[in-house]
């Protein structure tokens, strides 16, 4: 572990939303502060714990939190973000970033995939043009200050008329207040940045947003990202320039809300429905229908319990496939001597893709760990099942692979 004194320091951050909300980090663009996310904040903070951060030299973050000697990189900024997430105790988080903030998100998703649950890249790029252009801008700002950039931002960030709106004016003032050294260091980072070759490794669900009128990162940059990241989505917004979320807030907000929406809460009804689907697939519709048909007021709660819990939570868990679950279930039933249930699950194991030879291997394993007498009984039960299946007059209907008339009075699975 590195010494605490050598860890990246914390950038200026602001937290909004319920403490129990799902973590979401929002990254800004060069020349802006965390104010750039104000149009989306209220909606996102209803369900997320939102952390906004300022770039070095921007807003409340000191310029010296990244190298000022021309060697700054996007990786330096990503380290600041991880430090801020660690300070909140967030091992995993969703992330959205604008321009250089989007570049930070792509760096995190490619270099720290275990940390990023979902990603949105807004008006950004995997390579921001010719590095020499950024070196020249860094030199200009170091020599003349950020005022040298003010006149070119209307028309780049948003339509020129938007600069006279309250938010447009506030963003221009943010640029004027930005430390030239911090702004120039961000330009150095963009000059050294090129993640095009790493894009196919992004595993987090990714939304790419582009402004159709963006002169800084034209839609072709967004398409390059979306084409390279497996399964990503692309949204191009008409009438939007580089700060699309400022100029067209409703469209960007709606897309982010949909992309970062928490998974629907599991209810008893949804678990019951999912359990019934798996139960029918594994045990056969006819058997399940018979079991449900025999339900009485006395057994109704038990039927609901096994459908909702055993089948709706355990058997629906994709961590183990159904073949493995059949092996585990057979072993447990042998160990406890549940022969009626064992017969049921021998048939289920065949449905789940186990061969008779593999079922025999599982039962042989139980002889070692559950005892020879238990395995002996299990082989007898399995052989009886196989004999039933092999009888000439035994008909397997397409929807009824499990015929348990002899067990109906005992089995409620």
C-alpha positions as CSV (number, residue, x, y, z in Angstrom):
1,X,0.0,0.0,0.0
2,X,1.3,3.5,-0.9
3,X,2.0,5.9,1.9
4,X,-1.0,8.1,2.7
5,X,1.1,11.2,2.1
6,X,1.7,10.1,-1.5
7,X,-1.9,9.4,-2.4
8,X,-3.7,11.8,-4.7
9,X,-5.4,14.5,-2.7
10,X,-9.1,15.1,-2.8
11,X,-10.6,17.5,-5.4
12,X,-13.3,19.8,-4.4
13,X,-16.6,17.8,-4.5
14,X,-20.2,18.4,-3.7
15,X,-22.7,15.7,-2.7
16,X,-26.4,15.7,-3.3
17,X,-29.2,13.2,-3.0
18,X,-30.1,10.6,-0.4
19,X,-27.3,8.9,1.4
20,X,-28.9,5.6,0.5
21,X,-29.0,6.4,-3.2
22,X,-26.9,4.5,-5.7
23,X,-23.5,6.3,-6.2
24,X,-23.1,8.4,-9.3
25,X,-20.1,10.6,-10.1
26,X,-20.4,13.5,-12.5
27,X,-17.2,14.9,-14.2
28,X,-17.0,18.4,-15.8
29,X,-15.5,19.8,-19.0
30,X,-12.4,22.0,-19.2
31,X,-13.1,25.6,-18.2
32,X,-16.3,24.8,-16.3
33,X,-17.0,24.0,-12.7
34,X,-19.4,21.5,-11.2
35,X,-22.1,24.1,-12.1
36,X,-22.2,22.5,-15.6
37,X,-24.3,19.7,-14.2
38,X,-26.9,21.9,-12.6
39,X,-29.6,21.2,-15.3
40,X,-29.4,17.4,-14.5
41,X,-28.8,17.5,-10.8
42,X,-32.3,17.7,-9.3
43,X,-33.5,14.7,-11.4
44,X,-30.5,12.5,-10.8
45,X,-30.3,13.3,-7.1
46,X,-33.8,11.9,-6.5
47,X,-32.5,8.3,-6.7
48,X,-28.7,8.7,-6.7
49,X,-26.1,9.9,-4.3
50,X,-24.5,12.3,-6.7
51,X,-20.9,13.4,-6.3
52,X,-19.8,16.3,-8.6
53,X,-16.1,17.2,-8.7
54,X,-14.0,20.2,-9.9
55,X,-11.0,19.8,-12.2
56,X,-7.7,21.1,-10.8
57,X,-7.6,24.9,-11.0
58,X,-11.4,25.0,-11.6
59,X,-14.1,25.9,-9.1
60,X,-12.8,24.9,-5.7
61,X,-10.0,22.5,-6.6
62,X,-6.4,23.8,-6.3
63,X,-4.4,23.7,-9.6
64,X,-1.5,21.9,-7.9
65,X,-3.4,18.6,-7.5
66,X,-2.0,17.6,-10.9
67,X,1.4,18.2,-12.5
68,X,1.8,21.7,-13.8
69,X,5.1,21.0,-15.7
70,X,3.5,19.8,-18.9
71,X,3.4,16.1,-17.9
72,X,-0.2,15.9,-16.7
73,X,-2.4,13.0,-17.9
74,X,-6.0,11.9,-17.8
75,X,-4.8,9.1,-15.5
76,X,-3.9,11.9,-12.9
77,X,-7.5,13.1,-13.0
78,X,-8.8,9.5,-12.7
79,X,-6.7,9.0,-9.6
80,X,-8.4,12.1,-8.1
81,X,-11.8,10.6,-8.8
82,X,-10.9,7.3,-7.3
83,X,-9.6,9.1,-4.2
84,X,-12.9,11.0,-3.9
85,X,-14.9,7.7,-4.3
86,X,-12.8,6.0,-1.7
87,X,-13.4,8.8,0.7
88,X,-17.1,8.0,0.4
89,X,-16.5,4.3,0.9
90,X,-17.7,3.6,-2.7
91,X,-16.1,0.5,-4.1
92,X,-18.4,0.7,-7.2
93,X,-20.1,3.7,-8.8
94,X,-21.7,4.9,-12.0
95,X,-20.0,7.7,-13.8
96,X,-21.0,10.4,-16.3
97,X,-18.5,12.9,-17.7
98,X,-18.5,15.8,-20.2
99,X,-15.6,16.2,-22.6
100,X,-12.4,15.7,-20.5
101,X,-14.8,14.4,-17.8
102,X,-15.9,11.8,-20.2
103,X,-12.3,10.9,-21.0
104,X,-11.8,10.3,-17.3
105,X,-14.8,8.0,-17.3
106,X,-13.3,6.0,-20.3
107,X,-10.0,5.7,-18.5
108,X,-11.7,4.4,-15.3
109,X,-13.8,1.9,-17.3
110,X,-10.7,0.6,-19.2
111,X,-8.2,0.6,-16.3
112,X,-10.4,0.0,-13.3
113,X,-13.4,-1.9,-14.7
114,X,-14.2,-3.4,-11.3
115,X,-15.1,0.1,-10.0
116,X,-17.5,1.3,-12.8
117,X,-21.0,-0.1,-12.9
118,X,-22.3,2.1,-15.7
119,X,-20.8,4.8,-17.9
120,X,-22.1,7.8,-19.8
121,X,-19.7,9.7,-22.1
122,X,-21.1,13.1,-23.1
123,X,-19.7,15.2,-25.9
124,X,-16.3,13.5,-25.5
125,X,-13.7,11.6,-27.5
126,X,-11.2,8.8,-27.3
127,X,-8.7,11.2,-28.8
128,X,-9.2,15.0,-28.9
129,X,-7.5,15.8,-32.2
130,X,-3.9,16.8,-32.8
131,X,-1.8,16.9,-29.6
132,X,0.0,19.9,-31.0
133,X,-3.2,21.9,-30.9
134,X,-3.6,21.3,-27.2
135,X,0.0,22.1,-26.5
136,X,-0.5,25.4,-28.3
137,X,-3.6,26.2,-26.2
138,X,-1.8,25.3,-23.0
139,X,1.0,27.8,-24.0
140,X,-1.6,30.5,-24.9
141,X,-3.4,30.2,-21.5
142,X,-0.2,30.2,-19.6
143,X,0.9,33.4,-21.3
144,X,-2.5,35.2,-21.5
145,X,-4.7,33.6,-18.9
146,X,-8.1,32.0,-19.5
147,X,-9.5,35.3,-20.8
148,X,-7.9,34.3,-24.1
149,X,-10.5,31.5,-24.4
150,X,-13.6,33.5,-23.4
151,X,-14.6,34.9,-26.8
152,X,-14.5,31.5,-28.5
153,X,-16.7,29.6,-26.0
154,X,-20.1,30.9,-27.2
155,X,-20.5,29.0,-30.4
156,X,-18.4,26.1,-29.1
157,X,-20.0,25.4,-25.8
158,X,-23.5,26.4,-26.9
159,X,-25.2,28.7,-29.4
160,X,-23.9,32.3,-29.1
161,X,-27.3,33.6,-27.8
162,X,-27.2,31.2,-24.9
163,X,-24.2,33.1,-23.4
164,X,-26.6,35.8,-22.2
165,X,-28.8,33.4,-20.1
166,X,-28.1,33.1,-16.4
167,X,-26.5,29.7,-16.7
168,X,-24.5,30.6,-19.8
169,X,-23.2,33.7,-18.1
170,X,-22.3,31.7,-15.0
171,X,-20.3,29.2,-17.0
172,X,-18.4,32.0,-18.8
173,X,-17.6,33.5,-15.5
174,X,-16.3,30.1,-14.3
175,X,-13.9,30.1,-17.2
176,X,-12.7,33.6,-16.3
177,X,-12.1,32.4,-12.7
178,X,-10.2,29.3,-13.7
179,X,-6.5,29.2,-12.7
180,X,-4.5,29.3,-16.0
181,X,-2.1,26.7,-14.7
182,X,-4.9,24.3,-14.0
183,X,-6.5,24.9,-17.4
184,X,-3.2,24.5,-19.2
185,X,-2.5,21.2,-17.3
186,X,-5.8,19.9,-18.5
187,X,-4.8,20.8,-22.0
188,X,-1.5,18.8,-21.5
189,X,-3.6,15.9,-20.3
190,X,-5.7,16.0,-23.4
191,X,-2.7,16.2,-25.6
192,X,-1.3,13.0,-24.2
193,X,-4.6,11.2,-24.2
194,X,-5.5,8.4,-26.7
195,X,-7.8,5.5,-25.6
196,X,-8.9,4.4,-29.0
197,X,-7.2,1.0,-28.8
198,X,-8.7,0.3,-25.4
199,X,-12.3,1.0,-26.1
200,X,-13.3,-2.6,-26.9
201,X,-12.3,-3.6,-23.3
202,X,-15.0,-1.4,-21.7
203,X,-17.5,-3.8,-20.0
204,X,-19.7,-1.3,-18.2
205,X,-23.0,-0.5,-19.9
206,X,-22.2,2.6,-21.8
207,X,-24.2,5.5,-23.2
208,X,-22.5,7.9,-25.6
209,X,-24.1,11.3,-26.2
210,X,-23.2,13.8,-28.9
211,X,-24.3,17.2,-29.9
212,X,-25.0,17.4,-33.6
213,X,-23.6,21.0,-33.7
214,X,-20.5,20.3,-31.5
215,X,-17.4,21.7,-33.2
216,X,-15.1,20.5,-30.4
217,X,-16.0,16.8,-30.4
218,X,-18.1,16.3,-33.5
219,X,-20.6,13.4,-33.7
220,X,-17.9,11.3,-35.5
221,X,-16.0,11.1,-32.3
222,X,-19.0,9.8,-30.4
223,X,-19.7,7.2,-33.2
224,X,-16.1,6.0,-32.9
225,X,-16.6,5.4,-29.2
226,X,-20.0,3.7,-29.6
227,X,-18.8,1.5,-32.5
228,X,-15.9,0.2,-30.5
229,X,-17.6,-0.4,-27.1
230,X,-19.6,-3.6,-27.2
231,X,-23.3,-3.1,-26.5
232,X,-23.1,0.7,-26.1
233,X,-25.8,3.1,-27.1
234,X,-25.5,6.3,-29.0
235,X,-27.6,9.4,-28.8
236,X,-27.1,12.4,-31.1
237,X,-28.9,15.6,-30.1
238,X,-30.0,18.0,-32.7
239,X,-29.4,21.7,-32.1
240,X,-26.8,21.0,-29.4
241,X,-23.1,22.1,-29.3
242,X,-20.4,21.0,-26.9
243,X,-22.3,21.4,-23.6
244,X,-25.3,19.5,-24.8
245,X,-26.6,19.0,-21.3
246,X,-26.7,22.7,-20.8
247,X,-28.2,23.6,-24.1
248,X,-30.7,20.7,-24.4
249,X,-31.1,19.7,-20.7
250,X,-34.4,17.8,-21.0
251,X,-33.1,15.4,-23.6
252,X,-29.8,14.7,-21.8
253,X,-31.5,14.4,-18.4
254,X,-34.0,11.9,-19.7
255,X,-31.3,9.8,-21.4
256,X,-29.2,9.7,-18.2
257,X,-32.1,8.9,-16.0
258,X,-33.0,5.9,-18.2
259,X,-29.4,4.8,-18.5
260,X,-28.6,5.0,-14.8
261,X,-32.0,3.7,-13.6
262,X,-31.5,1.3,-10.7
263,X,-32.7,-2.2,-11.4
264,X,-36.4,-2.7,-10.6
265,X,-37.0,-3.8,-7.0
266,X,-37.7,-7.4,-6.6
267,X,-41.2,-7.9,-5.1
268,X,-42.8,-11.1,-3.8
269,X,-45.0,-11.1,-7.0
270,X,-42.0,-10.8,-9.3
271,X,-40.1,-13.5,-7.5
272,X,-43.2,-15.8,-7.6
273,X,-43.6,-15.3,-11.3
274,X,-39.9,-15.9,-12.0
275,X,-40.0,-19.0,-9.7
276,X,-43.0,-20.4,-11.5
277,X,-41.3,-20.1,-14.8
278,X,-38.2,-22.0,-13.6
279,X,-40.2,-24.5,-11.7
280,X,-42.2,-25.4,-14.8
281,X,-39.0,-25.6,-16.9
282,X,-37.2,-27.9,-14.5
283,X,-40.0,-30.1,-13.2
284,X,-42.3,-30.1,-16.1
285,X,-45.6,-28.2,-16.5
286,X,-47.8,-31.2,-15.8
287,X,-46.2,-32.0,-12.4
288,X,-46.4,-28.3,-11.4
289,X,-50.0,-28.1,-12.4
290,X,-50.8,-31.2,-10.4
291,X,-49.0,-29.8,-7.4
292,X,-50.9,-26.5,-7.6
293,X,-54.2,-28.3,-8.2
294,X,-53.7,-30.2,-4.9
295,X,-53.2,-26.9,-3.0
296,X,-55.4,-26.5,0.0
297,X,-55.8,-23.6,2.4
298,X,-53.5,-25.6,4.7
299,X,-50.7,-26.0,2.1
300,X,-51.1,-22.7,0.2
301,X,-48.5,-20.8,2.1
302,X,-46.0,-23.6,1.6
303,X,-46.7,-23.6,-2.2
304,X,-46.1,-19.9,-2.3
305,X,-42.9,-20.2,-0.2
306,X,-41.2,-22.8,-2.4
307,X,-42.2,-21.1,-5.6
308,X,-41.1,-17.6,-4.4
309,X,-38.0,-18.6,-2.4
310,X,-36.6,-21.9,-3.6
311,X,-37.4,-21.4,-7.3
312,X,-37.8,-17.6,-7.5
313,X,-34.6,-16.7,-5.6
314,X,-32.3,-19.7,-5.6
315,X,-32.9,-21.5,-8.9
316,X,-33.1,-18.1,-10.7
317,X,-29.7,-17.1,-9.5
318,X,-27.4,-17.2,-12.6
319,X,-24.2,-17.7,-10.5
320,X,-24.7,-21.5,-11.0
321,X,-26.2,-23.1,-14.1
322,X,-29.0,-25.6,-13.8
323,X,-26.7,-28.6,-14.4
324,X,-24.6,-27.7,-11.4
325,X,-27.7,-27.0,-9.3
326,X,-29.0,-30.4,-10.2
327,X,-25.8,-32.0,-9.0
328,X,-25.9,-30.1,-5.7
329,X,-29.6,-30.9,-5.2
330,X,-29.1,-34.6,-5.8
331,X,-26.3,-34.7,-3.3
332,X,-28.3,-33.0,-0.6
333,X,-31.3,-35.2,-1.1
334,X,-29.1,-38.4,-0.9
335,X,-27.5,-37.0,2.3
336,X,-30.8,-36.6,4.0
337,X,-32.5,-39.7,2.6
338,X,-35.3,-37.8,0.8
339,X,-36.1,-40.6,-1.7
340,X,-39.3,-39.2,-3.1
341,X,-37.7,-35.9,-3.8
342,X,-34.7,-37.7,-5.2
343,X,-36.8,-39.4,-7.8
344,X,-38.3,-36.1,-8.8
345,X,-34.9,-34.5,-9.1
346,X,-33.3,-37.4,-11.0
347,X,-35.9,-36.6,-13.7
348,X,-35.2,-32.9,-13.3
349,X,-31.5,-33.5,-13.7
350,X,-32.2,-35.2,-17.1
351,X,-34.3,-32.2,-18.1
352,X,-31.4,-29.9,-17.1
353,X,-29.0,-31.7,-19.4
354,X,-27.2,-34.3,-17.1
355,X,-26.7,-37.7,-18.7
356,X,-27.5,-40.9,-16.9
357,X,-23.8,-41.5,-16.6
358,X,-23.2,-38.1,-15.0
359,X,-26.1,-38.7,-12.6
360,X,-24.4,-42.0,-11.7
361,X,-21.1,-40.2,-11.1
362,X,-22.8,-37.8,-8.7
363,X,-24.4,-40.7,-6.8
364,X,-21.0,-42.5,-6.7
365,X,-19.5,-39.3,-5.2
366,X,-22.2,-39.4,-2.5
367,X,-21.0,-42.8,-1.4
368,X,-17.8,-41.2,-0.2
369,X,-19.3,-38.2,1.5
370,X,-22.8,-39.2,2.5
371,X,-22.2,-42.9,3.2
372,X,-22.5,-46.2,1.2
373,X,-26.0,-47.1,2.5
374,X,-27.4,-43.7,1.4
375,X,-25.8,-44.0,-2.0
376,X,-27.1,-47.6,-2.3
377,X,-30.6,-46.4,-1.8
378,X,-30.0,-43.5,-4.2
379,X,-28.9,-45.8,-7.0
380,X,-32.0,-47.9,-6.5
381,X,-34.2,-44.8,-6.8
382,X,-32.4,-43.6,-9.9
383,X,-32.5,-47.0,-11.5
384,X,-36.3,-47.2,-10.9
385,X,-36.7,-43.8,-12.6
386,X,-34.6,-44.9,-15.6
387,X,-36.6,-48.2,-15.8
388,X,-39.8,-46.2,-15.9
389,X,-38.5,-44.1,-18.7
390,X,-37.3,-47.1,-20.6
391,X,-40.6,-49.0,-20.5
392,X,-42.1,-49.5,-23.9
393,X,-45.5,-48.2,-22.8
394,X,-44.1,-45.2,-21.0
395,X,-45.0,-42.1,-23.0
396,X,-43.4,-38.7,-22.4
397,X,-45.7,-36.0,-23.5
398,X,-43.9,-32.9,-24.9
399,X,-45.0,-30.8,-21.9
400,X,-44.8,-33.5,-19.2
401,X,-41.3,-34.9,-18.7
402,X,-42.0,-35.6,-15.0
403,X,-44.8,-38.0,-14.3
404,X,-45.0,-38.5,-10.6
405,X,-48.5,-40.0,-10.0
406,X,-47.0,-42.3,-7.4
407,X,-45.5,-39.4,-5.5
408,X,-48.4,-36.9,-5.6
409,X,-49.4,-37.5,-2.0
410,X,-45.8,-36.7,-0.8
411,X,-44.1,-34.2,-3.1
412,X,-44.9,-30.5,-3.1
413,X,-41.8,-29.4,-5.0
